[in-house]
Amino acid sequence: MTIASDRPQATPTEPPRLRVVLLLDVHDGHEQDFLAAYEQIRHQVADVPGHISDQLCQSLGNAAQWLITSEWESAEPFLRWVDSAAHRKMVEPLHNCVRDTRSLRFVIARETPEQGQVPRRPSGLGARPQLQSTDPVPAPPLSAGGVVHHAITFTVKPGSEQAVAKILADYQSPRAQVDATTRLCRTSLYMQGNRVVRAVEVQGDLANALRHVAAQPEVRAVEEAVNPYLEEERDLTDPTSARAFFARAALPAVQHFATEKTTEDAATPDGTTRYAFCYPVRQGCGEAVAILLAEQDALAAAADGHPLASSTMFLRDGLLVRLVDLRVPWQQAPAAAAGIAPGEESWALRQFLQPGPGADLTTTPGIARFLEDCAMELVTDRQAQDL
């Protein structure tokens, strides 16, 4: 590819350069195929006359959304190439990886720095800007079936749990539609002791959804009412303090499993109930537990009539929360609810968990006892039609 120092300098008599923006939604599980296809294509595009450079970017608010930008000496060479048979053949590998694409084309009218000026760079060889620690979405969140999964968690002062639960349950839901591409699908809020966990499901961009919710008067009123009970102070009227709080409170989704029916629809199938469990994991073992649980879910749910509809694991700093949608009460199917198979199959999980007394993970009654200790109390669970 042409580097910036080799770029031809435009003059008033030359046509303006062209910026092409391609928005893509990548199918779940096809990220590596997509990256491999792009890696092959970008080298081929680099040899096309008139091409200057391109970039591949991943959305900070939705891990399934990607952006490819390219710069061209002018519109003419791009249009000539994009209408060619060579272009159609070149992009074929991408077709099976993406569910939707949108192409935008812009003529470059102004830029900073102006051509001929040397851009200022961070000091130090290879230096690059670092993400601030107050970023409320520090990494692309997990997306499945076009739905982004995320959670936040915080603790309240011991003894205030009932007051906080009442505040968090009694509020008017914000508008579900955020913008043309982003929509709130579901909010599930649970407590265990003095810990609060709020899980959200969003179609579109998570960061846009978080900003939308935080700006709603009814939500602001609830958050202000909760403030006196928090163990760690926050000021949501101060943008810096608010961003720092949501960064600390972030509880990212790390694994998600769903049957075909729930993958195709953001809403949970009729006849299911959502439960949340907070697992006691050994230090440094949270990621391994989440992976094993997701693998067991996929294996067990292959059987006809299995009660599990979906599961999501949220993990941060040793805190592991498992959210499940079941077709029966969890007490009737503790193994499915826990993601743990009775018998020796649970050997690996037993090495990473710290169950309490009586919680023998090799037996169904023992698994049920384990879940009793892990169960979180439902505060509110609202789906899109309620938002």
Phi, psi and chi 1 to 4 in degrees:
 res  aa     phi    psi   chi1   chi2   chi3   chi4
   1 MET       -  153.8  -70.9 -172.6  179.4      -
   2 THR   -75.4  133.9  -51.4      -      -      -
   3 ILE   -91.7  165.4   60.0  175.7      -      -
   4 ALA   -59.0  -38.0      -      -      -      -
   5 SER   -69.1  -18.5   59.0      -      -      -
   6 ASP   -94.1   -2.9  -64.1  -28.8      -      -
   7 ARG   -66.0  132.2 -178.6  178.0  -61.6  165.5
   8 PRO   -63.9  138.3   22.5  -32.6      -      -
   9 GLN   -84.9  126.4  -59.1  -59.5  -52.5      -
  10 ALA   -75.2  148.3      -      -      -      -
  11 THR  -121.5  164.8   68.9      -      -      -
  12 PRO   -56.6  -21.2  -26.9   35.8      -      -
  13 THR   -91.1  -10.1   60.3      -      -      -
  14 GLU   -86.6  150.0  -67.5  179.3  -13.6      -
  15 PRO   -68.3  151.2   24.4  -33.2      -      -
  16 PRO   -69.1  152.2   25.3  -33.1      -      -
  17 ARG   -71.5  161.3  -76.2  174.1  -74.2  127.6
  18 LEU  -118.1  136.6 -178.6   72.4      -      -
  19 ARG  -112.3  124.8  175.4   77.6   64.1 -175.1
  20 VAL  -110.7  130.4  179.1      -      -      -
  21 VAL  -119.3  123.5  178.4      -      -      -
  22 LEU  -119.1  115.4 -176.4   62.8      -      -
  23 LEU   -96.3  132.6  -60.6  170.2      -      -
  24 LEU  -134.8  142.7  -50.3  100.9      -      -
  25 ASP  -108.7  117.1  -75.7  -26.0      -      -
  26 VAL   -91.3  135.7  176.7      -      -      -
  27 HIS   -60.0  144.8  -72.8  -59.0      -      -
  28 ASP   -56.9  134.5  -60.0  -28.1      -      -
  29 GLY    81.4    0.8      -      -      -      -
  30 HIS  -111.0   14.4  -74.4 -102.2      -      -
  31 GLU   -61.0  -43.0  -67.8   82.4    2.6      -
  32 GLN   -68.0  -38.2  -66.7  -54.8  -45.5      -
  33 ASP   -63.2  -40.3  -67.1  -22.8      -      -
  34 PHE   -62.8  -46.2  168.5   72.6      -      -
  35 LEU   -64.5  -38.7  -68.9  172.4      -      -
  36 ALA   -65.5  -40.6      -      -      -      -
  37 ALA   -65.1  -42.0      -      -      -      -
  38 TYR   -64.5  -40.4  170.9   76.3      -      -
  39 GLU   -60.1  -37.6 -173.3   65.8   19.4      -
  40 GLN   -72.4  -43.6  175.8 -177.8   -6.3      -
  41 ILE   -67.5  -40.1  -68.1  170.5      -      -
  42 ARG   -63.2  -32.5   73.9 -176.7 -174.0   94.2
  43 HIS   -72.3  -34.0  -68.2  -66.8      -      -
  44 GLN   -70.6  -40.5  -63.8  172.3  -24.4      -
  45 VAL   -65.0  -32.4  176.1      -      -      -
  46 ALA   -59.8  -23.9      -      -      -      -
  47 ASP   -91.8   -1.3  -65.7  -31.5      -      -
  48 VAL   -76.4  128.5  174.9      -      -      -
  49 PRO   -57.5  134.2  -24.3   34.1      -      -
  50 GLY    95.2  -14.4      -      -      -      -
  51 HIS   -77.3  136.9  176.0  -91.1      -      -
  52 ILE  -108.9  -53.0  -64.5  174.7      -      -
  53 SER  -164.0  167.4   65.2      -      -      -
  54 ASP  -152.2  162.5   60.5   59.2      -      -
  55 GLN  -137.5  147.2  -73.3 -176.4  -36.7      -
  56 LEU  -114.1  126.2  174.3   66.3      -      -
  57 CYS  -128.1  148.1  -50.5      -      -      -
  58 GLN  -112.3  138.3 -173.1  177.8   26.4      -
  59 SER   -62.5  138.1  167.9      -      -      -
  60 LEU   -75.6  -20.1 -170.7   60.2      -      -
  61 GLY  -102.0  -10.2      -      -      -      -
  62 ASN  -158.1  110.8 -176.5  -12.6      -      -
  63 ALA   -64.8  -16.3      -      -      -      -
  64 ALA   -86.7   -9.7      -      -      -      -
  65 GLN   -97.8  131.7  -68.9 -178.5  -17.9      -
  66 TRP  -129.2  159.1  -65.9   78.1      -      -
  67 LEU  -135.9  127.7  169.7   71.4      -      -
  68 ILE  -115.1  122.3  -61.3  176.1      -      -
  69 THR  -115.4  143.3   67.4      -      -      -
  70 SER  -138.5  151.3   61.3      -      -      -
  71 GLU  -119.1  138.8 -172.0  172.7  -26.7      -
  72 TRP  -128.8  152.6  -61.8   76.3      -      -
  73 GLU   -59.9  -30.8  -67.4  176.5    2.5      -
  74 SER  -167.0  175.6   66.2      -      -      -
  75 ALA   -69.3  -32.7      -      -      -      -
  76 GLU   -59.2  -51.9 -178.4 -179.0   -2.6      -
  77 PRO   -64.9  -33.7   20.0  -31.5      -      -
  78 PHE   -65.3  -49.1  168.0   75.8      -      -
  79 LEU   -63.3  -35.8  -65.4  174.2      -      -
  80 ARG   -65.2  -39.9 -174.5  169.2   55.5 -114.8
  81 TRP   -73.9  -43.9  172.1   70.6      -      -
  82 VAL   -67.6  -22.5   80.2      -      -      -
  83 ASP   -91.2    3.1  -70.7  -25.6      -      -
  84 SER   -90.1  159.0   67.7      -      -      -
  85 ALA   -65.4  -31.8      -      -      -      -
  86 ALA   -62.2  -39.4      -      -      -      -
  87 HIS   -65.4  -45.4  166.3  -97.7      -      -
  88 ARG   -60.7  -40.7  -69.2 -169.6  -69.5  -87.7
  89 LYS   -68.5  -36.7 -176.7  176.7 -179.4  179.8
  90 MET   -65.4  -36.4 -169.4 -179.6  -62.0      -
  91 VAL   -92.8    0.3  -61.4      -      -      -
  92 GLU   -53.5  -41.9  -81.4 -178.9    2.0      -
  93 PRO   -60.3  -20.0  -24.8   34.9      -      -
  94 LEU   -80.2  -22.2  -72.5  177.4      -      -
  95 HIS   -60.4  -38.9  -70.1  168.5      -      -
  96 ASN   -79.9   -6.5  -67.1  -29.6      -      -
  97 CYS   -98.6  -19.8  -56.0      -      -      -
  98 VAL  -121.6  147.9  -61.4      -      -      -
  99 ARG   -97.9  -21.8   64.5  167.4   62.4   88.8
 100 ASP  -157.5  143.2 -172.3   30.6      -      -
 101 THR  -136.5  153.2   60.8      -      -      -
 102 ARG  -144.6  124.8 -176.0 -176.1  178.8 -166.4
 103 SER  -108.6  130.3 -179.8      -      -      -
 104 LEU  -125.3  142.7  -54.5  172.0      -      -
 105 ARG  -129.7  131.7  -62.5  139.7 -171.5 -158.4
 106 PHE  -133.8  138.4  -59.2   88.0      -      -
 107 VAL   -84.0  133.1  170.2      -      -      -
 108 ILE   -75.4  114.9  -61.9  176.4      -      -
 109 ALA   -99.8  -36.9      -      -      -      -
 110 ARG  -143.3  156.1  -61.0  -75.6 -169.3  -84.3
 111 GLU  -156.1  155.1   66.0  177.8  -31.5      -
 112 THR  -128.0  128.4  -57.4      -      -      -
 113 PRO   -72.6  161.4   29.2  -35.8      -      -
 114 GLU   -67.0  156.2  -64.4 -179.4    3.2      -
 115 GLN   -57.9  139.5  -71.5 -164.0   21.3      -
 116 GLY    97.1  -18.3      -      -      -      -
 117 GLN   -92.1  148.2  -64.7 -177.8   -8.3      -
 118 VAL   -91.2  120.9  178.0      -      -      -
 119 PRO   -66.6  143.8   23.8  -32.1      -      -
 120 ARG   -78.1  135.0  -63.0  173.9   61.3 -176.0
 121 ARG  -118.8  156.4  -62.9 -178.2  179.7  -84.8
 122 PRO   -60.7  148.4  -19.1   30.1      -      -
 123 SER   -70.5  152.3   59.0      -      -      -
 124 GLY    95.7  139.6      -      -      -      -
 125 LEU   -63.1  125.4 -178.0   62.7      -      -
 126 GLY    72.4   14.1      -      -      -      -
 127 ALA   -66.8  147.9      -      -      -      -
 128 ARG  -145.1  151.6   58.2  179.7  -64.0 -178.3
 129 PRO   -60.2  142.1  -18.5   29.6      -      -
 130 GLN  -101.6  144.6  -61.6  -63.5  -46.3      -
 131 LEU   -64.5  135.6  -72.5  174.8      -      -
 132 GLN   -69.7  149.3  -62.3 -178.0    8.2      -
 133 SER   -69.9  -10.9   59.5      -      -      -
 134 THR   -95.2   13.9   56.4      -      -      -
 135 ASP   -71.6  119.3 -165.3  -34.7      -      -
 136 PRO   -69.0  -19.2   24.6  -32.6      -      -
 137 VAL  -125.6   80.4 -172.1      -      -      -
 138 PRO   -68.6  -14.5   24.6  -32.7      -      -
 139 ALA  -152.1  157.1      -      -      -      -
 140 PRO   -56.6  123.9  -26.0   34.9      -      -
 141 PRO   -74.6  164.6   28.2  -34.3      -      -
 142 LEU   -70.9  132.9 -175.0  147.7      -      -
 143 SER  -124.3  136.8  175.2      -      -      -
 144 ALA  -143.9  128.3      -      -      -      -
 145 GLY    61.0   28.6      -      -      -      -
 146 GLY    81.3    4.5      -      -      -      -
 147 VAL  -113.8  129.2  176.7      -      -      -
 148 VAL   -89.2  134.2  176.2      -      -      -
 149 HIS  -112.8  131.1  -60.9  -96.4      -      -
 150 HIS  -155.3  162.2 -170.8   64.4      -      -
 151 ALA  -148.9  157.8      -      -      -      -
 152 ILE  -126.7  155.1   63.6  169.2      -      -
 153 THR  -144.1  147.1 -177.1      -      -      -
 154 PHE  -156.7  167.5   53.0   87.6      -      -
 155 THR  -116.7  150.5   55.8      -      -      -
 156 VAL  -116.1  165.9  -62.8      -      -      -
 157 LYS   -64.5  133.0  -63.2  173.4 -177.5  176.1
 158 PRO   -54.8  137.0  -26.4   35.0      -      -
 159 GLY    97.3  -13.0      -      -      -      -
 160 SER  -101.5    5.6   67.9      -      -      -
 161 GLU   -58.5  -45.5  -67.0   87.3   -5.8      -
 162 GLN   -65.9  -40.8  -71.2 -172.5   -3.2      -
 163 ALA   -63.4  -42.6      -      -      -      -
 164 VAL   -66.2  -43.2  169.7      -      -      -
 165 ALA   -59.8  -40.3      -      -      -      -
 166 LYS   -65.3  -41.2 -173.1  175.6 -171.5  -51.2
 167 ILE   -62.9  -45.0  -66.3  170.6      -      -
 168 LEU   -73.3  -21.9  -65.7  174.4      -      -
 169 ALA   -86.2  -29.4      -      -      -      -
 170 ASP  -104.3   81.6  -61.8  -24.9      -      -
 171 TYR  -149.7  157.0   72.7   95.0      -      -
 172 GLN   -83.0  129.2 -176.7  178.3   -7.6      -
 173 SER   -68.0  144.9  -61.4      -      -      -
 174 PRO   -73.8  166.5   27.8  -34.5      -      -
 175 ARG   -61.2  135.7 -172.8  178.9   71.5 -106.8
 176 ALA   -72.3  -39.6      -      -      -      -
 177 GLN   -80.2  115.9 -164.1   66.7   39.6      -
 178 VAL   -84.1  -54.0  176.1      -      -      -
 179 ASP  -153.8 -165.5   53.7   36.1      -      -
 180 ALA   -63.0  -24.4      -      -      -      -
 181 THR  -120.9   -2.3   59.8      -      -      -
 182 THR  -127.3  135.2  -59.6      -      -      -
 183 ARG  -146.4  136.9 -176.0  171.3 -176.9  -93.1
 184 LEU   -76.5  128.7  -60.0  171.1      -      -
 185 CYS  -103.0  -43.5  -63.5      -      -      -
 186 ARG  -161.4  143.4 -171.3  169.3 -174.3  172.6
 187 THR  -129.8  124.1  -61.6      -      -      -
 188 SER  -122.8  124.6  -54.0      -      -      -
 189 LEU  -122.8  129.2 -160.8  148.0      -      -
 190 TYR  -132.7  159.3  -66.5   83.0      -      -
 191 MET  -134.9  146.8  -66.9 -175.7   66.9      -
 192 GLN  -138.8  115.2 -175.3 -171.8   57.9      -
 193 GLY    60.5 -127.9      -      -      -      -
 194 ASN   -99.8   13.7   68.5  -30.6      -      -
 195 ARG   -98.6  133.8  177.4  168.1  -65.8  -78.5
 196 VAL  -110.2  134.6  177.2      -      -      -
 197 VAL  -127.9  123.8  171.9      -      -      -
 198 ARG  -116.3  113.7  178.0 -173.2  -71.7  137.3
 199 ALA  -100.3  137.2      -      -      -      -
 200 VAL  -126.8  149.3  -63.9      -      -      -
 201 GLU  -124.9  129.6  -63.9  174.0    5.8      -
 202 VAL  -133.9  136.1  174.2      -      -      -
 203 GLN   -94.9  119.5  -76.1 -178.4  -33.4      -
 204 GLY   111.4 -135.7      -      -      -      -
 205 ASP   -99.9  118.9 -169.3  -73.5      -      -
 206 LEU   -62.7  -42.9  175.7   63.5      -      -
 207 ALA   -60.8  -41.6      -      -      -      -
 208 ASN   -61.9  -41.0  -73.4  -10.4      -      -
 209 ALA   -64.9  -42.6      -      -      -      -
 210 LEU   -63.4  -42.4  -67.8  178.3      -      -
 211 ARG   -64.5  -40.2  -74.3 -169.4  -69.3  -92.9
 212 HIS   -61.3  -48.5  164.1   78.3      -      -
 213 VAL   -63.7  -44.3  171.2      -      -      -
 214 ALA   -63.2  -24.3      -      -      -      -
 215 ALA   -87.6   -9.2      -      -      -      -
 216 GLN   -77.3  132.2  -56.5  -51.7  -57.2      -
 217 PRO   -56.8  -40.9  -23.4   33.0      -      -
 218 GLU   -65.9  -35.0   58.3  -89.2   24.4      -
 219 VAL   -73.2  -41.2  175.5      -      -      -
 220 ARG   -58.2  -41.3  -76.2 -177.7  174.3  -88.7
 221 ALA   -62.6  -41.8      -      -      -      -
 222 VAL   -65.1  -45.4  169.1      -      -      -
 223 GLU   -64.0  -38.2  -60.9  -64.1   -9.6      -
 224 GLU   -65.5  -37.3  -71.6  -62.4  -35.9      -
 225 ALA   -67.4  -30.7      -      -      -      -
 226 VAL   -79.5  -27.3  169.4      -      -      -
 227 ASN   -47.3  -45.8  -82.3  -12.5      -      -
 228 PRO   -63.1  -18.9  -21.5   33.3      -      -
 229 TYR   -94.8   -6.4  -58.7  107.5      -      -
 230 LEU   -72.0  143.2  -63.8  179.0      -      -
 231 GLU   -72.5  -30.8  -75.7 -163.2  -44.9      -
 232 GLU  -117.5  122.7 -171.2  171.0   -1.6      -
 233 GLU   -67.0  153.5  -68.2 -176.2   -1.2      -
 234 ARG  -150.5  159.0   67.6 -176.7 -177.2 -174.7
 235 ASP  -133.9   97.4 -179.1    5.2      -      -
 236 LEU   -75.0   -8.5  -63.4 -176.4      -      -
 237 THR   -80.1  -15.2   63.2      -      -      -
 238 ASP  -100.0  114.2  175.2   11.9      -      -
 239 PRO   -54.4  -39.2  -25.3   34.7      -      -
 240 THR   -66.2  -44.9  -59.4      -      -      -
 241 SER   -64.8  -39.7  175.6      -      -      -
 242 ALA   -64.2  -44.7      -      -      -      -
 243 ARG   -63.3  -40.0  -73.2  173.3   61.3   85.1
 244 ALA   -64.7  -39.3      -      -      -      -
 245 PHE   -63.6  -49.4  165.3   75.8      -      -
 246 PHE   -66.7  -26.7  -75.8  109.7      -      -
 247 ALA   -70.0  -44.2      -      -      -      -
 248 ARG   -66.4  -35.4  -65.8 -168.1  -55.2  -89.4
 249 ALA   -83.5   -9.8      -      -      -      -
 250 ALA   -59.2  131.7      -      -      -      -
 251 LEU  -128.3   85.9 -175.5   63.4      -      -
 252 PRO   -68.2  146.6  -17.0   30.7      -      -
 253 ALA   -75.2  133.8      -      -      -      -
 254 VAL  -117.0  -20.6  -67.1      -      -      -
 255 GLN  -145.7  143.1  -65.5  -72.0  -27.9      -
 256 HIS  -145.3  137.3  177.1   78.1      -      -
 257 PHE  -132.9  140.8  166.8   79.5      -      -
 258 ALA  -150.1  149.9      -      -      -      -
 259 THR   -68.5  167.8   62.6      -      -      -
 260 GLU   -56.8  -37.7 -176.3  177.3   -5.7      -
 261 LYS   -64.7  -43.2 -173.8  173.0 -178.1  179.8
 262 THR   -76.9  -22.4   54.9      -      -      -
 263 THR   -70.4  -35.1  -61.3      -      -      -
 264 GLU   -79.1  -18.0  -66.2  174.4   -9.8      -
 265 ASP  -131.8  133.5 -169.2  -13.7      -      -
 266 ALA   -65.8  -31.3      -      -      -      -
 267 ALA   -78.7  149.0      -      -      -      -
 268 THR   -71.2  141.3  -58.4      -      -      -
 269 PRO   -58.7  151.7  -21.6   31.7      -      -
 270 ASP   -58.7  147.6  -66.9  -22.2      -      -
 271 GLY    84.1   12.3      -      -      -      -
 272 THR  -113.2  156.8   64.0      -      -      -
 273 THR  -126.3  142.1  -56.0      -      -      -
 274 ARG   -98.4  135.5  175.0  161.6  -70.6 -172.9
 275 TYR  -130.0  155.6  -59.8   95.7      -      -
 276 ALA  -130.8  139.8      -      -      -      -
 277 PHE  -134.3  135.6  -56.4   97.2      -      -
 278 CYS  -104.6  112.6 -173.3      -      -      -
 279 TYR   -88.6  138.7  -80.1   23.6      -      -
 280 PRO   -85.1  105.6   30.3  -31.6      -      -
 281 VAL  -109.4  149.6  -61.7      -      -      -
 282 ARG   -70.4  154.2  -61.5 -175.0 -174.9  -82.5
 283 GLN   -56.7  128.9 -174.7  174.4    1.0      -
 284 GLY    79.5    4.5      -      -      -      -
 285 CYS  -107.7    2.3  -62.6      -      -      -
 286 GLY   -59.5  -44.0      -      -      -      -
 287 GLU   -64.8  -41.4 -175.0  173.4   -0.2      -
 288 ALA   -63.4  -40.4      -      -      -      -
 289 VAL   -63.3  -44.9  171.3      -      -      -
 290 ALA   -60.4  -41.9      -      -      -      -
 291 ILE   -65.4  -45.0  -67.7  172.9      -      -
 292 LEU   -64.6  -38.3  -72.3  171.2      -      -
 293 LEU   -64.7  -44.2  -68.0  174.6      -      -
 294 ALA   -64.2  -39.4      -      -      -      -
 295 GLU   -64.9  -42.6  -69.7  177.2  -12.7      -
 296 GLN   -65.2  -38.0  174.0   58.0   31.9      -
 297 ASP   -60.3  -47.2  -71.6  -19.3      -      -
 298 ALA   -63.6  -38.6      -      -      -      -
 299 LEU   -69.9  -46.0 -178.8   65.0      -      -
 300 ALA   -70.8  -38.1      -      -      -      -
 301 ALA   -70.9   -9.7      -      -      -      -
 302 ALA   -69.1  -19.1      -      -      -      -
 303 ALA   -76.1  141.9      -      -      -      -
 304 ASP   -61.3  138.0  -68.2  -22.3      -      -
 305 GLY    77.1   11.8      -      -      -      -
 306 HIS   -65.9  138.2 -165.0  -87.9      -      -
 307 PRO   -77.4  -11.9   26.3  -34.5      -      -
 308 LEU   -80.7  125.7 -179.1   67.6      -      -
 309 ALA   -96.6  -40.7      -      -      -      -
 310 SER  -162.2  160.0   69.8      -      -      -
 311 SER  -146.6  145.4   66.3      -      -      -
 312 THR  -137.8  133.6  -50.8      -      -      -
 313 MET  -109.7  129.0  -93.0   65.2   71.5      -
 314 PHE  -112.7  136.1  -58.0   88.0      -      -
 315 LEU  -144.5  135.0  174.5   67.0      -      -
 316 ARG  -163.4  129.8  179.5  162.0 -179.5  176.6
 317 ASP    50.4   43.4  -61.6  -26.1      -      -
 318 GLY    85.3   -6.5      -      -      -      -
 319 LEU   -91.1  116.5  176.1   65.7      -      -
 320 LEU  -118.0  120.0  175.8   64.4      -      -
 321 VAL  -116.7  130.3  173.1      -      -      -
 322 ARG  -110.5  123.9  173.7  176.2  167.1   86.1
 323 LEU  -110.5  125.7 -154.1   64.5      -      -
 324 VAL  -130.6  145.8  -64.6      -      -      -
 325 ASP  -110.4  118.3  -67.0  -46.3      -      -
 326 LEU  -119.1  149.5  -66.1  173.1      -      -
 327 ARG   -88.0   -4.7  -62.0 -177.9  176.8   90.6
 328 VAL  -138.2  162.4  -61.4      -      -      -
 329 PRO   -57.5  144.0  -24.9   34.5      -      -
 330 TRP   -62.0  -28.1   74.6 -102.5      -      -
 331 GLN   -64.6  -23.7  -65.9   86.4  -11.7      -
 332 GLN   -84.0  -13.7  -65.2 -178.8   17.1      -
 333 ALA  -146.5   64.3      -      -      -      -
 334 PRO   -62.0  -35.0   19.6  -31.4      -      -
 335 ALA   -65.7  -43.0      -      -      -      -
 336 ALA   -66.3  -39.8      -      -      -      -
 337 ALA   -65.2  -37.6      -      -      -      -
 338 ALA   -83.8  -22.6      -      -      -      -
 339 GLY    75.1   25.1      -      -      -      -
 340 ILE  -125.4  125.6  -58.8  172.9      -      -
 341 ALA   -89.7  130.6      -      -      -      -
 342 PRO   -60.3  152.0  -18.4   30.9      -      -
 343 GLY    99.0 -163.9      -      -      -      -
 344 GLU   -68.8  -15.5  -71.1  -53.4  -49.1      -
 345 GLU   -60.9  -22.2  -68.6   86.3  -12.4      -
 346 SER   -88.0    8.7   65.6      -      -      -
 347 TRP   -57.9  -47.3  178.6   87.3      -      -
 348 ALA   -62.9  -44.0      -      -      -      -
 349 LEU   -63.3  -35.7  -82.3  169.5      -      -
 350 ARG   -63.0  -24.8  -62.3 -158.0  -55.7  -89.4
 351 GLN   -75.5  -23.2  -47.8  -51.4  -53.3      -
 352 PHE  -104.8  -13.2  -58.4  135.7      -      -
 353 LEU  -104.6  161.1  -65.5  172.4      -      -
 354 GLN  -125.2   72.3  -65.6  179.6  -57.2      -
 355 PRO   -66.9  154.0   24.7  -32.4      -      -
 356 GLY   -80.4 -178.0      -      -      -      -
 357 PRO   -59.5  135.2  -23.0   33.0      -      -
 358 GLY    84.5   -5.1      -      -      -      -
 359 ALA   -93.8   79.2      -      -      -      -
 360 ASP   -86.8  109.3  179.6    4.3      -      -
 361 LEU   -75.5    1.6  -60.6 -176.3      -      -
 362 THR   -92.3   -7.5   63.5      -      -      -
 363 THR  -126.6  154.4   67.6      -      -      -
 364 THR   -64.1  -43.9  -62.5      -      -      -
 365 PRO   -62.1  -36.4  -24.4   35.0      -      -
 366 GLY   -67.4  -37.0      -      -      -      -
 367 ILE   -67.3  -39.4  -66.7  173.0      -      -
 368 ALA   -62.3  -39.9      -      -      -      -
 369 ARG   -64.6  -39.0  178.7   69.7 -179.1   85.5
 370 PHE   -60.4  -44.9  171.2   75.3      -      -
 371 LEU   -68.1  -32.4  -73.5 -175.2      -      -
 372 GLU   -58.9  -38.8  -71.3  176.1    0.5      -
 373 ASP   -72.2  -30.2  -66.1  -22.7      -      -
 374 CYS   -90.9  -17.7  -60.9      -      -      -
 375 ALA   -60.5  136.3      -      -      -      -
 376 MET  -102.5  148.8  -54.9 -170.4   74.5      -
 377 GLU   -86.1  129.8 -177.2  178.7   -6.2      -
 378 LEU   -70.0  131.1  173.1   66.5      -      -
 379 VAL  -103.0  -50.8  176.7      -      -      -
 380 THR  -160.2  146.8 -176.8      -      -      -
 381 ASP  -139.5  108.8 -177.5   24.7      -      -
 382 ARG  -121.3  127.6  -54.2 -176.1 -177.8 -158.2
 383 GLN  -100.8  172.8  -62.4 -166.5   57.1      -
 384 ALA   -52.7  -41.7      -      -      -      -
 385 GLN   -66.6  -17.2   59.1  -94.7   30.8      -
 386 ASP   -94.2  -12.8  -59.1  -38.4      -      -
 387 LEU   -79.0      -  -69.3  173.1      -      -
